[in-house]
Amino acid sequence: MLIRAAQPSDLAAVAAIYAHEVEQGTATFDTTPPDQSSWEHKASDTTPGHHLLVAVQDDRVLGFAYSVTYRPRGAYAQTKETSIYLAEGAQGRGVGSTLYAALLDRLRDDDVYTVIAVIASPNPASAALHRSLGFEQAGVLRRVGYKFGRRIDTEFWQLLLD
């Protein structure tokens, strides 16, 4: 398995993985898949701490992880929010932990201090992944999302990269 920065040829697969979660799951609160230009922007963004990485095996994108600005105010400059999504069938094979570890290494290189992950709850697999990487649950916002006819909590998980 190869972990690398997303290339233009990866973006259709990235978009398909994300669209599946938009349409079938609650790991994202998006209700419509973003257009291709939003993925192109993420892939070409050179802002320090902004990354879009993919896990590839046999020319197939198994998943992607990205980091973005947590909040736009200056005092949050060393804090980034991360997300990870895996293709169907890629779960439980170490793809997520390998991909996420590579993203965290890049964030360390960018002098990021705090990483925030927001997890729709319940999502025991995501919670376990984050816990295995050293994240700690920092709080819960109750019933802040509404998707597929139900109210959904979000858990905030935090990792200090010091």
N, C-alpha and C positions, 0 to 999 in steps of 0.2 A: 504494500500500500504506500502510495506517495502522498505527502501533504505539501501543498504549494499554494501560492497566491492564485486566485481565480483568474482564468484567462477568458477572453471573449467567447471561445468555443465551449466553455463550461456553463455559460449563463443560461442556456435553454434548460439544461438539467437542473441547475440551481432553482430556476423559476418553477419548474415542474414539481420539485420536492416541496417548495414552499406553498405552491398553489394547492397541493394535496392537503397540507395541514390547514390552510385557510378554509377549504371546502369541507373537510372531514373531521378536523380536530379542534382542540382548544388551546394548543400550545402557543398560538398567536391569536390576538384579539382582532386582527384584520378580518374583515368580512368580504373583501374583494381582493383578489391577487393584485399586487402592484404590476405596473407595466414594465416592459423590457428596459426602458430608459432608467428606471430606478436601480435595477441591477447593474446596468452599465456604469452608473454614477458610483455605486458602492465599489465596484471592481477597479475603477480608475481613480478613486479618491486617494490622494497622497498626504492627507492630513495625518500628522503623527498620532498614533494610537487608533487609527481607523484601518481595519484590515478585513478582507474577505478571503478566507482560506477554503480550499476544497480538499477532500480526501478522495483519491482516485485509485482505482484498481482495474487493470485490464481495460483501460480507456473508459471506464464507467465512473461517474461521480457518485460516491456513496453517501456523501453528506457535505455540509458546509457550516462554517462558523464565522461570525463576524463581530466586530467591535465598532462602537460609535460613541460619540459624545454623550455623556450621561445627562448633563444639563448645560445650557449655553452660557451660564455665568462664569466669569473668570476663575473664581475660587474652586470650581470643579474641574479645572484643566487636567489634573492628574487622576481623574476618575473616569472610567469608561464603562459602558453597558455592553454586555456580550449576549449573544444568542447562538444556538446551535440547532441544526435540523438534520436528520438522517433520512435517507431513502428507505422505503419499505424493504425489509429483509436485511438491513445493515445494522440493526439494533442487536445488542448482546454479543458483539464480535470484537469489541475493543476499538471500534472505529471512533466512537464519540470521545473516549478518554484520550486517544492519541491525537485526534484533531484539536481538541480543546487544549491539551498541553502545549501544542505548537502555537496556538493563538496566545496563550499566557506567556510563553517565551518571547514572542514578539512584543507583547505589551511591556514586559520587563525591560526589553531593549529600548523601548520608547520612554522609559522612566515613568510609566504609569504606576501609581501607588495603590489605588483602590479599584477593584473590579466588582460591578454589580450585575447580578442576573435576576431577572424577574420571571418567576415560574407560575403558570396557572396551576391552581390546586384543585383536586389532587393530581399529582403527576409523580408517583413514586420513583419511576425510572430516572427522571430528570433530577429529582432531589438526591437520589443515590449517586448519580454521576457527579453532581456538584460537591456533595459531601466528600467523595473519594478524591477530589482535587483540592480539598482544603477549604472550600467555602463553608461559611456558617450562616444559618438562617438568622436574618436581622430583623424581620418583622413580617406581618401579614396585613393586607388590606382586605377586609371582608366584603364580598359580594360587589366588587367594583366592575366586573365584566358581565355582559349578558350576551350569550351566544347559544344557538340551538335550543332556545326556550328555557334556559336555566341561568341562574346567577352563579358567578365564578369568583372565587378568591384569588388573589395573587400573593405569592410569597416573595419577599426580597431576600436574596442571598448575597453575601459579601465575602470577598477575599482580599486580604491585604498582601501586597507583593513585596513587603519590606524584607 
